[in-house]
Amino acid sequence: MELFTKTLCLCLVLILTDAVPLDQGAPAAQDAVNCLPNRCDGIEFDAITPDEKGIAFFFKGAHLWKGFQGPAQLSNELFQELDDIHNIGHVDAAFRMHNEENPDDHDHIYFFLDDKVFSYYNHKLEAGYPKDIQEDFPGVPSHLDAAVECPKRECPADSVIFFKGHDIHVYDITTKTVKTKSWPQLPACTSAFRWLEHYYCFHGHNFTRFNPVSGEVNGTYPKDARDYFMSCPGFGHGGHYQPPKCSEMKLDAMTTDDTGRNYMFAGPIYMRLDEHRNGLHAFPITRMWKEVTNGVDAVFSYSDRIYMIKDDQVYIYKTAAHYTLVEGYPKTLKEELGIEGHVDAAFLCNTYNINHTVHVIQGRKVLSVDLTATPRTTTQEIPIPLSEIDAAHCNEKGIDLFKGSQYYHYESFMIMALGRRAPIPEKITSSMMGCRDE
């Protein structure tokens, strides 16, 4: 009876929804849509993976969901070979390859079923696939439960973490070797997902966030996936950030760390600006820097450290290991930088990793501090024709000073130091900050 019902639903979806427009109120067509699985009912996913464009796909049986909202659809509508004709009506596990040293493999999606592996790019099956898992991933077992990629800045090397029961198989992409671990603190994962540099084990309709190196779980878990990874009536964690209009933007700080991660800070939230393909998403600052509980006044990056200033306190975090607070911090501004008073903004122009001077904006002046000196003191003070600056950022294109919903661009620090007139202000746009255009 169950098989008959599934077959009937499949026929209705394929035939009736094309034949009768839903907006005409066709009962049969509506029944067809009702046959589709609804992830808001609480679903244990078979696999989760982003594609090369950063769009997340959630798989269950013969269906998938594209993105974090929207209805289910048949998997073979987007991945044509995922059907019963090719004996891959579902997948055991999936991940997106991270292998920047091999462009022919980087960003390809790998699907696993039984003892076979399938490689897709741009939603098309690559020539020569499917293959035996052992041919592409020697030492990795068959009949997997889940898989997730782990880039070398987050794992010791570019790796793939495979899950089977409570056994964890870490596959080194370069050496093609496998290390098997046991993470008893983690539930048995039926799917796994790397999103915005965090790692999630999905089990039932719940998820648990874990450390990809140790398997350690910090925080209160499990949590219901419907509160975080999809839009469902009656669910939500109360953290839904509504981006402001671009004309109402007000930044507190901006910085780019030594790994190229570009962050914007505003009030209690931060946003990654360099991960456009995964979308622009706002999170509480305490999610990444748990000791910084009241927002920031200024942020800058130097070497493998990120400096966060709030009032007269300086917090320094190591950029590796998911931002670990350096022992002994916070310290006062006087102790760390040799300056006193409120800081409006700070920036360091370090495009070629040869600059050791941070520039601190206080009112209508810029103080320069040599970070290699002991003790640290101001080495230069220059006036600027601007006041009440909110944030500052320096990159290979120059320096931007942000004030409200506008910014002032200088091509270099020398031009800023010699200038007596402010540049013509430019408007912050949605493509820059994820705000809403008018």
C-alpha positions in Angstrom: 0.0 0.0 0.0 2.9 2.4 0.9 4.5 1.7 -2.5 1.2 2.3 -4.3 0.8 5.6 -2.5 4.3 6.8 -3.3 3.8 5.8 -7.0 0.5 7.6 -7.1 2.0 10.7 -5.6 4.9 10.6 -8.1 2.5 10.3 -11.0 0.4 13.2 -9.7 3.5 15.4 -9.3 4.8 14.6 -12.8 1.6 14.8 -14.7 -1.1 16.9 -12.9 1.0 19.9 -11.8 2.0 20.4 -15.4 -1.5 19.9 -16.8 -3.6 22.0 -14.4 -2.4 25.4 -13.1 -2.6 25.5 -9.3 -4.0 29.1 -9.3 -7.2 27.7 -10.9 -7.8 25.7 -7.7 -7.5 22.3 -9.3 -8.0 19.7 -6.5 -6.0 17.0 -8.2 -3.1 19.3 -8.8 -3.2 20.5 -5.2 -3.2 16.8 -4.0 -0.1 16.3 -6.1 1.7 19.1 -4.3 0.5 17.8 -0.9 2.2 14.5 -1.7 5.6 16.1 -1.7 7.5 15.7 1.6 7.5 18.7 3.8 10.8 19.3 5.7 8.8 21.3 8.3 7.2 18.1 9.4 10.6 17.1 10.8 12.8 15.1 8.4 16.0 13.2 8.8 18.0 14.2 5.7 20.0 11.7 3.7 22.6 14.3 2.7 23.3 18.0 2.6 25.7 19.8 0.3 26.2 23.2 -1.3 26.8 23.3 -5.1 29.6 25.3 -6.8 27.5 28.5 -6.5 27.0 28.1 -2.8 23.3 27.0 -2.9 22.6 24.4 -0.2 20.7 21.3 -1.2 18.9 19.0 1.3 18.3 15.5 0.1 15.7 12.9 1.3 14.8 9.9 -0.8 14.0 10.9 -4.3 13.5 14.5 -3.4 15.6 17.6 -2.5 15.1 21.1 -1.2 17.0 24.0 -2.8 18.1 26.6 -0.3 16.7 27.3 3.1 13.2 27.9 2.1 10.8 26.6 -0.6 9.1 23.3 -1.4 10.6 19.9 -2.2 11.2 18.8 -5.8 12.4 15.6 -7.4 16.1 15.3 -7.3 16.4 14.3 -10.9 15.0 17.6 -12.0 18.3 19.2 -11.1 20.6 16.2 -11.1 19.3 14.1 -14.0 21.0 10.9 -13.2 19.6 10.7 -9.6 16.7 8.5 -10.5 15.6 4.9 -10.3 16.6 4.2 -14.0 20.2 4.7 -13.0 19.6 3.0 -9.6 20.4 6.1 -7.6 17.0 7.2 -6.4 18.6 8.5 -3.2 22.1 9.2 -1.9 23.9 8.1 1.3 26.2 11.1 1.6 27.3 14.1 -0.3 29.9 17.0 -0.1 31.4 19.8 -2.2 35.1 19.2 -2.8 37.5 21.9 -1.5 40.8 21.5 -3.5 42.0 24.8 -4.8 45.3 23.3 -5.9 43.4 21.1 -8.4 40.9 23.3 -10.3 39.6 20.3 -12.2 38.3 18.9 -8.9 37.6 22.0 -6.8 33.9 22.8 -6.1 32.7 19.5 -7.6 29.9 17.7 -5.8 30.4 14.1 -4.8 27.5 11.8 -4.2 27.9 8.4 -2.5 25.6 5.4 -2.8 26.5 2.0 -1.5 30.0 1.4 -2.8 29.8 3.9 -5.7 30.8 7.6 -6.0 29.4 10.1 -8.5 31.0 13.4 -9.4 28.9 16.4 -10.6 29.8 19.8 -11.8 27.3 22.4 -12.8 24.7 19.7 -12.0 26.1 17.4 -14.7 27.6 14.0 -14.1 31.3 14.0 -14.9 32.6 11.6 -17.6 33.8 8.3 -16.2 31.4 8.2 -13.3 30.2 6.4 -11.3 33.3 4.8 -9.9 34.0 2.5 -7.0 34.6 4.6 -3.9 38.0 2.9 -3.5 39.1 4.2 -6.8 38.6 7.9 -5.9 38.9 7.6 -2.1 41.1 4.7 -1.2 40.5 3.5 2.4 37.1 5.1 2.7 34.3 2.5 3.5 31.1 2.0 1.6 27.5 2.5 2.7 28.4 5.8 4.3 26.1 7.9 6.6 27.5 11.4 5.9 30.4 13.4 4.5 31.6 17.0 4.8 34.6 18.9 3.4 37.2 20.5 5.7 39.6 23.1 4.1 43.2 23.2 5.5 42.7 26.5 7.3 40.1 24.7 9.4 41.7 21.2 9.4 45.4 20.4 9.4 45.1 19.7 5.6 42.5 19.8 2.9 40.3 16.9 4.0 37.0 15.1 3.8 35.3 13.9 7.0 33.3 10.7 6.3 30.8 9.3 8.9 29.8 5.7 9.4 28.0 5.0 12.6 30.3 6.4 15.3 33.4 6.0 13.3 35.0 9.0 11.7 37.2 8.6 8.6 39.3 11.7 7.8 40.6 11.5 4.3 43.6 13.7 3.3 43.0 14.9 -0.2 46.7 15.4 -1.0 48.2 12.2 0.5 45.1 10.1 -0.2 45.4 8.6 3.3 42.7 7.9 5.9 42.8 8.3 9.7 40.0 6.6 11.6 38.7 8.2 14.8 35.9 7.7 17.3 33.9 10.7 18.4 31.5 9.2 21.0 30.4 12.7 22.1 28.8 13.2 18.7 25.5 11.6 17.7 25.4 9.2 14.7 25.2 11.7 11.8 22.8 10.9 8.9 24.1 14.0 7.1 26.7 16.7 7.7 27.1 20.3 6.5 29.8 22.9 6.5 28.3 26.4 6.5 30.1 29.6 7.1 33.1 27.8 8.6 31.0 25.9 11.1 30.3 22.2 11.1 26.9 20.6 11.7 26.0 17.0 12.3 22.3 16.3 11.5 20.5 13.5 13.2 16.7 13.1 13.1 15.3 16.6 12.7 18.0 17.9 15.0 21.6 19.1 14.6 24.7 19.3 16.7 27.6 21.7 15.9 31.0 20.2 16.3 34.7 20.9 16.0 36.0 19.3 12.8 39.4 18.4 14.3 38.4 17.0 17.7 34.7 16.3 17.4 34.2 18.4 20.5 30.7 19.8 21.1 30.4 23.1 22.8 27.1 24.8 23.8 23.6 23.4 24.3 22.8 20.7 21.7 21.0 19.1 20.0 18.9 21.9 18.4 15.9 21.6 16.1 17.0 22.2 12.5 13.6 23.8 11.7 14.6 26.7 14.0 17.8 27.5 12.1 18.1 25.9 8.6 14.7 26.4 7.1 11.7 28.7 7.3 8.9 26.9 9.0 5.7 28.2 10.6 5.9 28.2 14.4 9.7 27.7 14.4 12.6 30.1 14.7 15.3 31.0 17.2 14.5 34.7 17.5 17.7 35.7 15.7 16.2 36.7 12.4 18.2 39.7 11.3 16.4 42.2 9.1 18.9 44.1 7.1 18.4 47.9 7.3 17.9 50.1 4.3 21.2 51.2 2.8 20.3 54.8 3.7 20.1 53.8 7.3 23.4 51.8 7.5 25.8 52.6 10.4 28.9 50.5 10.8 31.0 50.1 13.9 34.0 48.4 12.3 35.4 46.5 9.4 38.5 44.4 8.9 40.1 41.7 6.7 42.2 39.1 8.6 45.3 37.3 7.3 43.2 34.5 5.7 41.2 37.0 3.6 38.0 36.8 5.7 36.3 40.2 5.5 34.1 41.2 8.4 31.6 44.0 9.0 30.4 44.9 12.5 27.3 46.8 13.4 25.7 46.9 16.9 25.6 43.3 18.3 26.0 41.6 14.9 28.8 40.8 12.5 28.6 39.7 8.8 31.1 38.0 6.5 31.4 40.1 3.3 33.7 37.8 1.3 31.3 34.8 1.2 28.8 36.1 -1.3 28.1 32.8 -2.9 26.9 31.5 0.5 24.8 34.6 1.0 25.3 37.5 3.4 24.2 36.4 6.8 24.3 38.3 10.1 25.2 36.6 13.4 25.7 37.8 17.0 29.3 38.9 17.6 29.4 36.5 20.6 28.9 33.6 18.3 32.5 34.0 17.1 34.1 36.2 19.8 32.2 35.1 22.9 34.0 37.5 25.3 33.0 40.6 23.3 29.5 41.0 24.7 28.7 44.7 24.0 29.6 45.3 20.4 32.8 47.0 19.2 34.2 50.5 18.7 37.0 49.5 16.3 38.6 46.3 14.8 41.8 45.8 12.9 43.9 42.8 11.9 47.6 42.3 12.2 49.7 39.2 11.4 47.6 36.2 12.6 45.7 38.3 15.1 42.5 40.3 15.1 42.3 43.2 17.5 38.9 44.3 18.9 38.5 47.5 20.8 35.5 48.3 23.0 35.6 51.3 25.3 39.1 51.3 26.9 39.6 47.5 26.4 41.5 45.6 23.7 40.7 42.0 22.9 43.2 40.0 20.8 42.2 36.8 19.1 44.3 34.3 17.1 42.7 33.9 13.7 43.5 30.2 13.7 41.5 27.7 15.7 38.2 29.6 15.2 39.4 32.8 17.0 40.8 32.0 20.4 41.3 34.8 22.9 45.0 35.3 23.6 45.9 34.6 27.2 46.0 37.7 29.4 43.5 39.7 27.4 41.6 42.0 27.4 44.1 44.8 28.3 43.6 48.5 28.4 44.2 50.7 25.4 47.0 52.4 27.3 48.7 49.1 28.0 48.3 47.7 24.4 48.6 50.7 22.1 49.9 53.5 24.3 46.8 55.7 23.7 43.9 56.9 25.8 40.4 58.1 25.0 37.5 56.9 22.9 38.5 55.2 19.6 36.2 55.9 16.6 37.9 53.6 14.1 41.1 51.8 13.3 42.8 50.3 10.2 46.0 48.8 9.1 47.1 48.8 5.5 48.9 45.4 5.2 48.3 44.3 1.6 51.8 42.9 1.2 52.3 41.9 4.9 55.1 44.4 5.3 53.3 47.2 7.2 53.3 47.2 11.0 51.6 50.5 11.7 48.0 50.7 12.9 46.2 54.0 12.4 43.7 54.9 15.1 41.0 57.6 14.4 40.0 59.8 17.3 37.7 62.7 16.4 39.4 64.7 13.7 42.9 63.2 14.1 44.6 59.9 13.1 47.2 58.5 15.5 49.8 56.0 14.0 51.2 53.3 16.3 54.1 51.0 15.5 53.1 47.5 16.5 56.7 46.3 16.6 57.8 48.9 19.2 58.1 48.2 22.9 56.4 50.0 24.5 54.0 51.1 21.9 53.6 54.8 21.4 52.2 57.2 18.9 54.7 57.8 16.1 52.7 60.2 14.0 49.6 62.4 14.4 47.8 63.9 11.4 44.6 65.9 11.2 41.7 64.9 8.8 38.9 67.1 7.5 36.3 64.7 8.9 34.8 63.9 12.2 32.5 61.3 13.8 33.9 58.5 11.7 32.1 55.2 12.4 34.5 52.7 10.8 37.6 52.4 8.5 39.0 49.8 6.2 42.1 49.5 4.1 42.7 47.1 1.2 44.6 47.1 -2.1 42.2 49.7 -3.5 42.8 52.2 -0.8 41.2 53.4 2.4 37.5 53.8 3.1 36.2 55.9 6.0 32.6 55.2 6.8 30.2 57.7 8.3 26.6 56.8 8.5 25.3 55.5 5.2 28.2 57.1 3.2 32.0 56.5 2.9 35.0 58.6 1.9 37.6 56.9 -0.3 41.3 57.7 -0.2 43.7 56.0 -2.7 46.5 55.8 -0.1 47.4 56.8 3.5 49.8 59.4 2.0 47.0 61.1 0.1 44.9 61.1 3.3 47.8 62.6 5.3 48.4 65.4 2.8 44.7 66.1 2.1 43.0 69.2 3.4 39.6 68.5 1.9 37.4 65.5 2.3 36.8 63.4 -0.8 33.3 63.4 -2.3 31.2 60.9 -0.2 29.8 57.8 -1.9 26.8 55.8 -0.8 26.9 52.3 0.7 25.2 49.8 -1.6 23.5 46.5 -1.1 26.3 44.7 -3.0 28.8 46.0 -0.4 27.0 45.4 2.9 23.8 43.3 2.2 21.6 46.2 3.1 18.3 47.0 1.3 18.5 49.4 -1.6 15.7 52.0 -1.7 
